[in-house]
Amino acid sequence: MRFHFDPRKSQRLRENPLRGIGFEEAQEIFARPYYQDRRSDLPEQYRAIGWVGHRLYSLIFEVREDKEGEYYHLVTLWKSTREEEKLYAENS
């Protein structure tokens, strides 16, 4: 699985106390069981809810393709809300 993201945005997310991590760490979500749903149709975006370390995070991403094949473009992330934690618990 390949990932793409804006490194400057990743740094801003890491420095934001409401986020606390960057996209580099957030890739861990896909290494464990996670919950996924569609966030929007245009552009087609998905939300993944999963664990990074000992904390549950929500990540918005797009599935894109280039000459090497499919990759995940990471858009934004945040610490999961109580509602998202419940959604994860019920569906994972």
Summary of the structure (lengths in Angstrom):
residues: 92
radius of gyration: 12.8
end to end distance: 20.6
largest distance: 39.5
contacts: 247
relative contact order: 0.22
helix: 30%
strand: 42%
